[in-house]
Amino acid sequence: MQVQLCIPSYKWSRSSKISLLIYMAILLDSQSDSSFATSDIVRSARQQVLDYLKASPKDYKCIFSSGATAALKLVGEAFPWSHQSSFVYTMENHNSVLGIREYALEQGAQAYAVNIEEAEHDTFTGNVASVRATKHQILTRNEAKFLDKDHTGSAYNLFAFPSECNFSGSKFSLELVKIVKEDLIRYSDGSPSFKGCWKVLIDAAKGCATDPPDLSKCNADFVVISFYKLFGYPTGLGALIVHTDAAKLLKRTYFSGGTVAASIADINYVKRREGIEELFEDGTIPFLSIASLCHGFKVLNSLTIPAISRHTSSLATYLRDILVALRHPNGTSVCTIYGSRSSKTLCNEMGPVVSFNLRQPDGSWVGHREVEKLASLSGIQLRTGCFCNPGACAKYLGLSHSDLATNIAAGHVCWDDCDIINGKPTGAVRVSLGYMSTYEDIKKFIDFVSTSFVSTRTHASDGSQFCGRSIHFADIGFENRYSASRFHLKSITVYPIKSCAGFSMDRWPLSSGGLLHDREWLLQSLTGETLTQKKVPEMSLLRTYIDLSQGILYIESPRCKGRLQITLNSSPCNDKREQISWHGQIYQVQGYNKEVDTWFSTAIGRPCTLLRHMSSSHCVSSCERDGIGTCRESRSRLNFPNEAQFLLISEESVSDLNNRLNSTDAGKDVRRTSIQINPMRFRPNLVISGGRPYAEDEWRNIKIGNKYFRSLGGCNRCQMINFVIDAEQVQKTNEPLATLASYRRVKQGKILFGVLLRYESEAGEGKTDDLWLQVGESIIPE
């Protein structure tokens, strides 16, 4: 059969011709010239990968995968597990390595983590003679009885460790490969090692960028690498470097196009390909991405790996030394760095990763999310959290099983904002350095840490004292603060749909959940994610209004022609109730019909559904109030706000902020900026007027008219307050968060502005349903 391609007579560039040549390999027969050309490109890329690891093509094969994770999964699902096998891994392993244990446990094998404690060296040769390790709890599942015909020596075991820990940067010596294979690990509890044939897997996804494993010196069975970590491009491409002897042990169940030499559809017959690469690479390989590897290796080879390693190592050492030397004026350390350079262990070197947490002068921790938030305002990109390495995270942060269970029970999950729980950090800050990093980058980061987190010395009448960059109050009596000032309620704003625009009224009824209908609805993506302005800034363009007399919620959008109306008293059109989880709490919600969901999908530019809160057992549980800014434990009913029923903002506090925004920089004699922030930028429910700026920070209880409210502390601000609507377009700026960070930071690094309130209905007079808030009512702090 002949295939004719009709190609217009364009003037093709050389790069276009190459791209076309590769593309034609898909369309034409596998025996075509284009196919052979593509095969040569892939073959060359495989060899470049092996050369990078100094692996002999006779001993090792390169299997391309969709990433390092897919390569690890391939090992887990194809390894010859049995009920006598063991999967052993160091605590400093990525989640993608930990996931292998699921395959092992399902096949009756056991799994456990180990801590490498100390290496014992031979007196004469200096080589490692054995390693002492601590064994963690042994995990088992689907236990099977040992059969007499099974011999322990015939079992295959797998040991996994990273060439470089992605949490701390600690490097593991490649001598560990030989130690494991020769059964030279000695456990501190005296337990015997497990017999059988040991295979070793090295996760080099992190370490391969600056110090790739040298497979000419160590006999590792599996090595996993990520090209995204190497070059930053292409994503979705990794490789499993497998020893030919180990490859023969791998057993595959599934077969696909490209992995079989022949198969018959209606009988149980399949003949698999003999080539190792062909046997494990399912379907059409991403040859366009593979072809790009030659450009990445060209860059690395021109710089040379030893030069890259020296450069990044010197940068990391310089940064560590400076951070360790930072001190608050009272002599306490600013920074706690994680990782060990002890020569007694097999982790005797450090990679170009600096992982740490910051402390206040009193020793309390600064939240890692707050560090990340401030860094982004300075144009510095950091990663924070546990970095998908729970073992190293728990080990270095000193988190026990009880701590981890408590954190999970409190609703903490990966990538959330819970950075401090019960006084302990839940993650860390990580600086990762590559061959493009410079000393100027390091100096900029050090200046950021010094300016933002190192306390300054101040002097008072009673002598010297230390003061962090945080909120400070004048030393005046309580009576003097409020006796000469009168506070009153300036405005009331209701936000019916979470993260959408609200509307203001002169008076509005209260409910047990706060303002009636406040944040009673939310938008949810088709995947179940709750949508907020942080991820969908366009939600701020949706205008809302509730007419209580008619019982109708009105919604308008510049992207929709008609105004949407939703009747309050009628049930949502979807009769089926469902449960959703928000901030660790379970809500009963109901949805609406397709027309409503289509309207909102058009309004925000992505598919979504509208949900209404029907009932929940939600209560706020905040941390104990410690001075200013944090919250006392409280329990109250909520709809869908993040923390509390009400947010209160003071006009005087906003005025002070605007003065700072428009002040003159004395050192440079220039005006900082020329903007005016409206109180509504902070999405308050209540705006008050009167008194001095930030008086609300010190309030414990307030009375508005005859209604009582409890202060839950300051509201921690995020970059959402930097969104500006200009000509019906949402733009992101650095202000006012950058200015607030300069004078409104408290413990843990949180940037506070405004206070959160809880309605104390049991302390008020009359029934809750009969109580209204009224603009102009007097406010009395208690």
N, C-alpha and C positions, 0 to 999 in steps of 0.2 A: 504493500500500500504506500502510495506517495502522498506526502504532505506538502502543500505549497503555501508559503507565507507571503501575504501581500503587504509589503512594507513601503510606505510613502517615500518618495525620493527626497528626504530631508538631508541636510548636511550633518552627518553624524560626527561628533567629537570622538577622540580616542577612548575616553572614559565611557561614553555612551555605547560604543561598540563592544567594550568589555562587558558592560552590564547586559547588553542584548545577547551576547554570546552565552552568558550564564543563564539568562532567562530562557533561551532556546533549548537548554538542556532539559527543561521540564516538558517542552512541547514535542520534542523529537524522540525517536527511538533510542533506547539505551545504548545502542551500538553506534550512534552517530558520532561525528567528530566533535560536536558540541558537548556531548556526554563525556567523551574521553577528556576533553579539555577541563570540564568541571571536576572530573575524578582526579585529574592531576593537581588541581588547586586544593582539593580536600586532602589528598595524599601529602602534599607539601605542608599543609597546615598541621596535620598529625605529627609530621617529623619535627616541625618547629616546636611543638608542645613538648615532645620527648627530649629534644635538644635543650630546651629551657630547664628541664629537670635532670639533665645529664643521664637520661635513661637509654639504655641500649635497645634498639628496635627488636633485637632477638629475644630480649627478656621481658619487655613491656609493650603493651598496646594502649592506644589512646582511643577511648570510646566517648564520642560527643554526646552531651545530654542537654536538657533544657535549662540547666543550671547546676550549681553545686548540690542543692537540695535533692534534685532528681538523681544525681549520681549516687548520693548516699542512700536514697531509697532503693535504687537498683541493687546495691550491695545487700541491704537488709532483706529484700524479698527473694533474692536468688541464692543467699548463703545457705549452705547445707546444715541447717539447724537440726538438732535432735534433743531428746530429753536429757542427754548427758553433756550437752553443750553449755558454754558460758559466754555471755556477752559482758565484757568488763570495759569500763570507760572512766577516764579521769573526771573529776568534778568540773573542771574547766572545759566543758564541751557545749557546743551550740545545740539549740533545740532540735535542729535537723539531724544531729547525731543521736540525741536521746531517743528520737522517734524510732530508731532501729530496734530498740528493745521490744517494741510491740510485736515485731515479726518473731523475735527470739522467744518471747514469752508465749505466744500463740502456738509455737511448735514444742512447748514443754521445756524449753531451755530456761536457765536462770540468768539473772542480770543483776549487777551491782556496780556501784561507783566506788572509786578509790581516790585517796589523797596521797600523792607522792611526797613522802616526808624527808627522806635523806638518802643520798647515794654513798655507798661505801666503795672506796677505790683500792685497787691492788697496790701494795707497798712498793713493788719493784717496777711495774710497768706504768702505773698511774691510771690505768684504765678502770672503768667502773666494774667492780666485782659483783655487786648486788645492789638492790634498791629496797629500802624499807618503806612500806606503805600502810595506810589505814584503810580497812575495808568498811564500807557502809552497809546498811541493811540489804540482805539478799532478797531479791524479788523473784517470785515464782507464780506460775499460772498453768492450768491444765496439766498438773503433775501426772506423770506416768510411772508405773512400776518398772524398776530396772529388771531387764530380762537377763538370764544367765548367759545367753549367747552374745549379748552386747558387751563389748569391752571398752573400758574407759579410754584406752589408748587410741581407739578408732574415732573418737569424737573430734569435731572441729570447733575450736573456740575463736572468738574474735575480740581483740583488744583495740580500742579506739582512743586517740588523743589528738589534740590540735597541734600543729607546728607552732602556732602562736595563739594565745588566748585572746579572743576578740574583746573581752571585758577589760583585762588589765594590761595586755601587751606582753605578758610573761611568755618566754619561749621555752619549749620543751626540747631537750637534746635528742638528736636522732639515735643516740645510743640506746634509747628506750626500746627501739625495735629489736635489737639484739638481746637485750635483757629479757624481754617478754618471750621471745622465741626460745631462749635457752632456759626459761623458767627460773629466773634469778630474782624474782620479786619475793621479799620476805614480809609477811604481814605482822604488824605489831601485836595482834591478839594471839599469835601463835598458830592460827589456822593454816592448814596445808593449802598449797596451791592446787588447782585442778589440772589433772593430767589430760593428755590428748595433744593434738596438733594445734598450735597457736598461729593465727593469722593476724596481721596488724594493719589497721587502717589509720592513715594520717589525714586529718582534715586540714588542708593547706589553703582553704579559701581565703583566710585572712593573711597568713604568712607568705603566700606565694608572690605577693606584690613587691616585697623588698628582700626576702631571704627564702627562695624556693628550696624545698628539700633536694638534696643531692643524692639521687638514686644510684649513683655509681659507688657510693660509700655505705648506703644502708639498704637492706633487702626488704623494704616494705612491700606488702602485698597489694594494698589499695591506697591510692592517693587521689584526693578530690581537690579540684581547683575551680575557680570562678574567673571568667574573663572580664566580667563586670568589675571585680575587685582589682584586676590587673590594669585595665585600660580605661574603665568607665564606659566602655562600649565594646561589643554589643551586649545589651541586657538579654536575659533568657538564653544564655549559652554557657555551659560549663563542660567539664570533662572528668571522666574517671580513668585514671592511669592504673592499669591492672597488670600484675605480673602474670605471665603466661601460665605458670603452674596454678596460680590461684584462680585464673579464669576457667580452668577446666573443672573446678569444683562447683562453680555457680550453676544453678539449675533454674531454668526458666519454664514457666507454665504457659504463658501467653505467647502466641506468635502473630506476626503481622506481615503486611507487605514489606518486602525488603529483607526480612529475617528468615525467609524460607526459600529453599531451592525448588521445592515442589510440594503440592498438596492436592488432595482430592476432596471434593465438596461433600459427596454422599457416603463416604466411608471414612473410618478413623485412620487416616494416613497423612503424615506430614514428614517431609525431609528438610531438616533445618540446614542453614548455611554453615559451613565449617569455619569461615573467618570470624575471629573474635569480635571485631568491630561490627561486621554485618549481622552477627547473631544478636547483638544487644541494642542496635540502633533501629528503633521502630519507625516505619514509614519513611517519608521523605525527610532527609536531614536538612537543617537550615543552612544550605550551602552558601547563600548570600552573606549570612553572618560569619560563617567559617572563612569565607574569602577575605573578610575584613581583618582577620587576625594577623595577616602578614604585615599590615601597616602598624599595628600595635607592637609587634615584636621588633619591627624595624626601629621604632623609637627606643624601646628598652635596650636593644643591642647597641644602639649608638651611644647611649648613656653609660651602659654596662651596669650590671646588677651590683657589683662591689661598690661602685661609686654611688649608686642610689642608696644602698644600705648605709654607707658612711654618712651621707648627707642627711638622711632621715633620722638616723641614730643620734647625730650631733644635735639636730633640732630638738628631738625629744628629751635628750639629756639636759640641754640648756633650759628647756621649759620646766622640767622636773626640779632642777636645782633652784630656779627662781621661785617656783611655787612653794617649795619646802621652806625657803628662807623667809617668806612673807610672814610678818608678825603684826598683830594688833598692838596699839600703844601699851597695853597692859602685859605684853609679852607672850600672849597665847597665840598658837599657830592659827593661821587663816585657812590652811589647806591640808587635807588628809589624802594622801596618794595611795592608790591600791596597786599591789604587785610586789614581787619579791625578786631581789637580785642576789639572793644568798647562794654562795658557791657550793653549799652542802647538798643542794637538791639538783634535780635535772632541769630546773627552771632557772638557769644561771645567767640569762641574758634577757634584755627587754627590747621589744619591738617599738616601732614608732607610734605607739598609742599611750596617751597619758589619761588615766581614769582617776577621778578624784571627787571629793565633796568639799564644800566650804563651810566654815564655822563662824559663828558670831563671837564677840569678845568673851561672852559668858560660857562659851563651849557648846551652845545649842547649834543645831544644824541649819544651814540655808537650803531650802528646797531646790532640787535640781531643775524642776520645771521653771522656777522663778529665774534661775541663772540663764536657762535657755531663752526665756522671754526677753530678758534684758539684753542678752547677746545679740538677738535678732535685730533689736533696735540700733545696734552698733554695726550692723552689717556682718556679724560673725555667725556662722552656721555651726551649730553643735548638735551632737546626738546625746540624748539623755535617757535614763531608764536602766533596764537590765540588759539591753542589747541582745535579747533572745538567748541569754546565757544564764539560766536560773541558778545553776550550781555555783558558778564563780560569783554571782551576785550575792547569794546567801553566805558564801564563804568569806568574802572580803568585807561585807557589811555586818557580819556577825548576827545574821538572822536565823533564829532557831526554827524548828518545825512549828512550834507554838506561835512564833511571830508570824510566820507565813500563813498559817491557818487563820490567825486573827485578822491579818490584812485582807485575805480573801473574803472572810465573813463580813468585813466592813465594806465590801463592794469593790476593792482594789483589783484591777485587771491591767494587763499590759497596755501601755500607751495612754493611760488616763492621767489626770492631774493630781492624783494623791501621792505627793512626793515625800510627805512626812506623816507617819502614823505612830502614835504613842511615843513620840520623841525620837523615833529612829527613821533614817532615810530608807525609802523603798527602792532607790536606784542611785545612779551616779551620773556625773558629767564626763563626757569623753571627747578628747581632742585627738583626731586621727590625722597623721601627717603622711604626705606622699612626695614623689619626686618634684612636683611643682610647688610645694610649700617653700616659703622663704623665711629668713630671719625677721623680715619686716612683718610678716603675718604673726610670728610669735610675739614680737614686741607690741603689736596692736592688741593682742589678746591679754598680755600681761598688764598693759595699761588699763584695759577694761576691768580686769579683776581688781587691780589696785584702786582704781577710782570708785568702783561700785561696791566693793565688799570689804575693803580694809578700813577700819574705824579711824576716826581722827580724834586728837586730843583737844578738849575744851577746858576752860577754866571758869570756876564759879567762885562766889564769895567765900565758900567754905573750903576752898582749896582746889587741887587738881582733880579732874574726873574725866572718864572716858565716855565718849558718845559715838555710837554708830550713826550711819546715815539713815536716820529714821525719824519718826514723828516726835516733836518736842513741844511741850506745853509750858506756858508761863507759870511761874510759881505764885498763884494767887488763890485766895480762899474761895470755897464753893459759893458762899453768899455773895461775894463780890462779883463772881462770874455772871450770875443770872439776875441779881436784884435790879440792876440798872438796864437790863435788856428785856425786851418782850419779843417772843417768837410767835409767829402765826403761820397757818397753812396757806401756801401761795397757790398751789395747783394740785390736782388729782388726775392721774393718768392710768388708764386701764389698757392692758395688752391682751386682747382675747386669744390671739394665736401666737404661740411661742415664737419669738424672734422676728415677728412681723411688727409693723408700725402700730402704735396705739392711738388712743384719742383721749382728750382731756375734757373734764366736766367740772362744773361748780360744786356739785354734790353727787355722792355715789354710795349705794348701800354696801354694808359689810356682810360677810358670810363667815362661816367657821374656817374657810380656807383663805381668808384675806378679803380683797375687793371682789365683789360678785362678778363671776365670769372671767376673772383675770387669769390668763394663760390656761384656759380650760380646753383649748384645742392645740393640736400640734400637727406638723407635716412629717410624714414618714416616707422614706424611699421605698422602692419596690423590694429591696433586700432587707428591709426592716430597720434601717438606720434612722434615728431621729435627726431631722434636719435642723440646723441652727445657722445663724449668721456667720459663725466662724468658718463654716465650709460653704455656705451658700449666701454670700453677702446680698444677693438680689432679693432676699426675703424682706429686707428693710424697705423695699419699694412698695410692698403690699400695704395699703391703707385700710384700716378697720374702723367701724363705728357700730355701737349697739344702741338701738332705740328701745328702751325698756317699756314704753307705753304700747308699742306695737309688738314687742317681743321678737325683734328681728336683728340679726347680725348682718351688717353690710360689709362687703369687701370689694376694693377697687385695685386695679393694677394698670400701669401704663402699657402693658403688653396685651391687655384684653379690652375688647370694645365695651362689653356689657358689664354692669355692676352685679356681683353675685349676692343673693339674699339667702340666708339660712334662718329658718324659724327656730327660736329658742325652745319653745315649749313642746314641740313635736320631737319624737325620737328620730335618730338618724335613720336613713333609708335602709341601711344594712342591719337586719334584725340579729345577725350573729355577733355576739360579743366575743372579744378575744382579749388575751393578756399580753402586755408588753412590759419590758423591763427598762427602767430609766433610773440611773444613779443608784443601782442596787435595790430598787423597790419595784414591786409588781403593781401594775395598774390594770383595771378593767376598762376597756375602751370599746367604742363602736365607730364604724366607718360610715361613709356616705356613698351615694350612687356614682355611676361612672361619669355622669355629666359634671358633678362637683369636682371629682378627681382630675378630670380633663382640664377644667378651668384652672385649677391650681398648677397643674403640670405646665400649662402654657405660661402662666404668670411667672414662674421661677425658672423656666427653661430646662426642666428635667422631670421625668416621670415621678409622681408622688401620689400619696393618698392623704386625705384629711381624717384625723381621728379625734374623737371627743372623749374627755375624761368622764367616766360614769361613776366609778367608785374605786377606792383603794384603802389600804391600811398604812399609807405612807406617813412617816413621821421623820422630822429632821433629827439627826444625831450629830452634833457638832463637837469639836474638841473643847476642852475646858478653857475658859477664858483666862488668859494670862496677861494681865496688863491691858494694853490697847491693841485692838485689831483682830484678835482671835475670838472664837465663839464659845460661850458656855453651853453645856449640854442642854438640849431642848427637845421637846416633842410637840409637834403640831401638825395639823392636816395641811397638805399642799396639793395644788394641781400639778402644773409642770414647770415651776421655776427651779433653778439649780439649787438654791440654798434656803431661801426664806420667803415668807409671804409678801413682805414689803421691802422696797429699797427707798431710803430717804436721802435726799440731796439738799444741801444748803446753798442758797443763792450767794451768801457771803463767801462760802468756800470756793464756789465757781469763780466769783469775782477775783479772789486772791490768786487762783490758778491763772486767770487771764492776765493779771498783772505780771506774773512771772513769765508767761509766754511772750509778753510784749516788752519785757524789761531790757535794759541795756547791759551787755556783757562788759563789766568794768575792765576786765583784762584786755579785751580787744576793742573796746569803745565802739561796738557795733550792736545794732538791735538784733535780738535773737530771731524773732519772727514777727509776723503781723497778722494774727488770726484771733478770732473771738469764738470761744467755746460756749455753746448754749447748754443749759442744764439738761436738756432732753438728749444730748449726746450720750449720757450715761444711762438712759432708759429707766429713769426713776418712776416709782408709783406716787411718791409724795415729794413735793418741793416746798421747802420752808424758807421763811425770810426772817431776819432779825438776828441780833447778837453778833458775836465775833466769828471769824472763820474757824471752822473745825471744832466748834464747841460741841457738836454732836458726837464727836469721838469719845467723849468722857461720860456720856449719858448711860445710865443703867436701865432706867424706866422713864417713860414719858406719858403724859396725859394730853390727848387732843380732844378738846371739848370735854365730854364725859366718858371717853373711851381710853382704855389703858393699853399700853404697848410695852413690850420687853425688847431691849436692845440686845442683839445677838453678836454685836461686834462689827468690824469694818468689812466692806465688800472688796474682795480681791479682784483687781482689774486686770483685763487681758487686752489683746490687741483689737478686740471688737470695737473699742471706743475710738480707734483710729480711722474707722470707716467714715467717709464723707460722701454725701449724695450731691452730685453736681450734674445738672441737666439730665436728671433721671438716670445717671450712671453712678455706680458705686466705685469710689477710688480709695486706695489705702495710703495713709501717710504715717509718719512717725509720732505725730502729736495727737493728743496730749500725753500719751503714755510715757514718752521719753522724759518730759518735764516732771511728771508725777514721780517717776523713778528717782529723780534727783533729791526729793525731799519728803516723799510719802511712803518710804519703805520701812517695814518693821521686821520683827523676827521672822526667820525662815525666808527672808527676801521678798515677802509679799508686798505688792503695791496697793495701798488701800485708799479708797475714795468713796465717801458715803457710808451709811450704816444700814444694816439689815434689822428688820423688826419682825416681831411676832405679836399677833393680836391676842391679848389676854381677855378673852370673852368672859371668863368667870369673874373677873374683877370689875367689869363694866356694870352699868346700871341698865335695867330693862332687858328685853329679849334681844338676841343677836339679830334676828330678822328685822327688827324695828329700828336698828341703829344705822345711821348714815354718817359719812364724813362730809364736812362742809368747808369749802374754801373760806378762809377768813377766821376759822376757829383758832382760839388761842392754844398755845403749846406750853406745857409746864413740865420741865425736866424734874425728875425726882431722884 
